[in-house]
């Protein structure tokens, strides 16, 4: 039961809270499983995960407010699509701020200038839901899941990795094919 597990989970959950991709979900599941096995304190896991979520959410929101709009609203390759997205987002966020702040990444709420108190409330509800679900399920079912994964072993993990790599290669090939097709003169 060292402090390092809590620190790693805190950092990964803060990244997830900001809306950036990362293994935050996996760290919550791992922490819940370790808490279920008695190696971590479930209350410290829940409190530190919630603090990390809120910290990450506020940082993501501030990033969106300060510079996010500039990233989307500039001339270039996909200018028309970005402007359409901004217009559609402005209308959607104006009508459904709370729901949008719960379901969208934090920086998106910043880009669309969701009122801060509405954003905080939405982030709090989303954090309680996601963290409670991941930690709670893995706390109560983690040992059983770990046994089943242990029985399947490295073969299943390798199979998943192979499937993901094949999917990424197909996606890369299709995007290259489309780019080559669009580059041809009509």
Secondary structure, DSSP 8 states (H G I E B T S, - for coil): --HHHHHHHHHHHHHHHHT--STHHHHHHHHHHHHHTTSS-HHHHHHHHHHHHHHHHHHHHHHIIIIIHHHHSSSSTTHHHHHHHHHHHHHHHHH-HHHHHHHS-HHHHHHTT--HHHHHHHHHHHHHHHHHHHHHHHHHHHHHHHHHHHHHTHHHHHHHHHHHHHHHHHHHHHHHHHHHHHHS--
